[in-house]
Amino acid sequence: MQADYLIVGGGIAAARAVEGIRAQDPGGRLVLVTAESDPPYFRPLISYLLANKVRAEAMLWRGESFCAENAVELLAGRRAVRLDAHAGTVLLDGGEEVRYGKLLLATGSRPADLPVPGRDLPGVFLFATWEDVRAIKRYLARCPVKRAVVIGGGLVGLKAAEGLAALGIGVGLVELQDHLLPAVLDQEGGEVLAAALAEKGWKFFFGRRVTAIKGAERVCGVALDDGTVLPADLVITAAGMVPLVALAGEAGLNVQSGIVVDAYMQTSHADIYAAGDAAQGDEALSGQKRVLALWPIAARQGYTAGLNMAGGRRRCLPGIAMNATTVAGLPLVTVGLSLGAEEDGFTVLKERRPGEFFYRKLVFREDRLVGALLVGEVARAGILTGLIRSGLPLPGRIQELLRRDFGLLDLPAAYRESLLAQARQGLYPSGGGRDAA
Ligand SMILES: Cc1cc2nc3c(=O)[nH]c(=O)nc-3n(C[C@H](O)[C@H](O)[C@H](O)COP(=O)(O)OP(=O)(O)OC[C@H]3O[C@@H](n4cnc5c(N)ncnc54)[C@H](O)[C@@H]3O)c2cc1C
């Protein structure tokens, strides 16, 4: 098979790449290979699908006709197993070879293995795909489930627990670290989140390692390193996500923690691009290349890669780590260096309100905002994100940012002007348009 454009992966980076390619080249032959049986869909919505809060039709990216409308030849349920970058070919699992003009690796990430006995028992699931949700629902239809244990207190674990709790299932969550979301929340932020969730009946086991998953015919418990066995009718393992880089690595491309790309999303090989959770691209605050496994960044990188594969020449706006989500009704936003601490030379301002599930932390390097962490109330997160991205100094004004009612007018005129200038350059796209990067 011969394709002008071959995309390996079927997530949001792939979907946006299709749109980038089609914005440049409506007619070239475009083949998309995805290991999943579904066309591109909203992965972050799988917890709402589990909770029956989203209908299956609403999961699909741009609806059922996306592939047909964009003349995409979709090879679903197929896996790319080898890349020959010199020959310009990709071998598929059925033995078929695809010769490409330009290739995008949008392989995303997979759940990390949890090397404990019992992880293959019936009733133990991952939580990363639509198919995982179907499998959990089939199990729930067959087996009575009153109590579930989720292993991992990161975003995926929390989302899995949220979906189960919404079905009336009692949730226990085991986390190796001493608080929730340890990759983005500090201890105080994690405490506020855990307190809000505990009020809804969630149970937490912090600082504990899982040693085994127990059961015979099916799962019945989770053993911890202190000897406790938590009863469980269902277990979800969410021990982190690992970028899928083997195809690129084995083909000799530059791979570090992800597939290294330049500002155009080009890898170390001119005909091969990478985007999304598998890519290691420019990060705005550190000036380094980092894997930023986030939906909006995957979308932006995918679109840029697609444009450039089809002859465009657009730079991708460097990413900033940003999480904006709601866990069981509690909103939280983390942006940039949210874990920055005084002992590392940052100035840190914090606010907590007794009796409220509220926490706010702002992190400054000298007088520039470099990180923000908002739990419980996320108003003005957009302004804070803009400030972080702009890197503008805020002499004498940093305390004002903690005020509940601060607004754009409290910020230096230079900042408002820079926002306008960036909007003119298209750096802050509206987001909804088909061609917004
Ligand atoms: C439960 C959950 C909740 C999340 N919530 C949020 C959130 O609130 N906010 C946020 O920013 N991010 C969130 N994320 C992360 C977000 O979903 C990812 O950053 C995003 O999906 C990455 O997109 P991607 O296209 O790079 O990769 P993926 O979505 O991982 O897609 C990669 C695709 O490539 C396929 N593939 C891999 N290897 C091969 C191969 N060799 N051959 C063929 N196909 C292959 C995979 O099967 C998969 O379909 C969440 C993730 C999960 C799992």
The ligand as a MOL file (V3000), in Angstrom:
LIG
                    3D

  0  0  0     0  0            999 V3000
M  V30 BEGIN CTAB
M  V30 COUNTS 53 58 0 0 0
M  V30 BEGIN ATOM
M  V30 1 C -8.9190 8.7490 31.9010 0
M  V30 2 C -8.1100 9.8560 31.3020 0
M  V30 3 C -8.4370 11.1750 31.6150 0
M  V30 4 C -7.6980 12.2170 31.0820 0
M  V30 5 N -8.0540 13.4900 31.4170 0
M  V30 6 C -7.3460 14.5120 30.8910 0
M  V30 7 C -7.6980 15.8500 31.1950 0
M  V30 8 O -8.6390 16.1170 31.9430 0
M  V30 9 N -6.9670 16.8570 30.6430 0
M  V30 10 C -5.9070 16.6000 29.8100 0
M  V30 11 O -5.2640 17.5330 29.3160 0
M  V30 12 N -5.5470 15.3290 29.5070 0
M  V30 13 C -6.2390 14.2970 30.0270 0
M  V30 14 N -5.8790 13.0150 29.7180 0
M  V30 15 C -4.6970 12.8050 28.8440 0
M  V30 16 C -5.0890 12.9350 27.3680 0
M  V30 17 O -6.1460 12.0570 27.1080 0
M  V30 18 C -3.8770 12.6410 26.5170 0
M  V30 19 O -2.8840 13.6220 26.7470 0
M  V30 20 C -4.2160 12.6180 25.0280 0
M  V30 21 O -5.2330 11.6850 24.7690 0
M  V30 22 C -2.9770 12.2850 24.1960 0
M  V30 23 O -3.3450 12.1790 22.8630 0
M  V30 24 P -2.4320 11.3930 21.8170 0
M  V30 25 O -3.1430 11.4920 20.5150 0
M  V30 26 O -1.0390 11.8570 21.9050 0
M  V30 27 O -2.3690 9.8750 22.3140 0
M  V30 28 P -3.4630 8.8350 22.7450 0
M  V30 29 O -4.7440 9.4690 23.0740 0
M  V30 30 O -2.8080 7.9740 23.7620 0
M  V30 31 O -3.6950 7.9820 21.4270 0
M  V30 32 C -2.6820 7.1780 20.8770 0
M  V30 33 C -3.2970 6.1530 19.9660 0
M  V30 34 O -2.2740 5.4770 19.2490 0
M  V30 35 C -2.5580 4.0960 19.2100 0
M  V30 36 N -1.2980 3.3680 18.9910 0
M  V30 37 C -0.2280 3.3370 19.8050 0
M  V30 38 N 0.7460 2.5750 19.2510 0
M  V30 39 C 0.2760 2.1300 18.0740 0
M  V30 40 C 0.8100 1.3070 17.0420 0
M  V30 41 N 2.0360 0.7920 17.1240 0
M  V30 42 N 0.0290 1.0340 15.9620 0
M  V30 43 C -1.2140 1.5740 15.8770 0
M  V30 44 N -1.7650 2.3610 16.8200 0
M  V30 45 C -1.0280 2.6440 17.9030 0
M  V30 46 C -3.2000 3.8360 20.5530 0
M  V30 47 O -3.9310 2.6340 20.5390 0
M  V30 48 C -4.0800 5.0730 20.6920 0
M  V30 49 O -5.2970 4.8980 20.0230 0
M  V30 50 C -6.5990 11.9400 30.2200 0
M  V30 51 C -6.2690 10.6220 29.9050 0
M  V30 52 C -7.0200 9.5760 30.4450 0
M  V30 53 C -6.6460 8.1640 30.1010 0
M  V30 END ATOM
M  V30 BEGIN BOND
M  V30 1 1 1 2
M  V30 2 1 2 3
M  V30 3 2 2 52
M  V30 4 2 3 4
M  V30 5 1 4 5
M  V30 6 1 4 50
M  V30 7 2 5 6
M  V30 8 1 6 7
M  V30 9 1 6 13
M  V30 10 2 7 8
M  V30 11 1 7 9
M  V30 12 1 9 10
M  V30 13 2 10 11
M  V30 14 1 10 12
M  V30 15 2 12 13
M  V30 16 1 13 14
M  V30 17 1 14 15
M  V30 18 1 14 50
M  V30 19 1 15 16
M  V30 20 1 16 17
M  V30 21 1 16 18
M  V30 22 1 18 19
M  V30 23 1 18 20
M  V30 24 1 20 21
M  V30 25 1 20 22
M  V30 26 1 22 23
M  V30 27 1 23 24
M  V30 28 2 24 25
M  V30 29 1 24 26
M  V30 30 1 24 27
M  V30 31 1 27 28
M  V30 32 2 28 29
M  V30 33 1 28 30
M  V30 34 1 28 31
M  V30 35 1 31 32
M  V30 36 1 32 33
M  V30 37 1 33 34
M  V30 38 1 33 48
M  V30 39 1 34 35
M  V30 40 1 35 36
M  V30 41 1 35 46
M  V30 42 1 36 37
M  V30 43 1 36 45
M  V30 44 2 37 38
M  V30 45 1 38 39
M  V30 46 1 39 40
M  V30 47 2 39 45
M  V30 48 1 40 41
M  V30 49 2 40 42
M  V30 50 1 42 43
M  V30 51 2 43 44
M  V30 52 1 44 45
M  V30 53 1 46 47
M  V30 54 1 46 48
M  V30 55 1 48 49
M  V30 56 2 50 51
M  V30 57 1 51 52
M  V30 58 1 52 53
M  V30 END BOND
M  V30 END CTAB
M  END
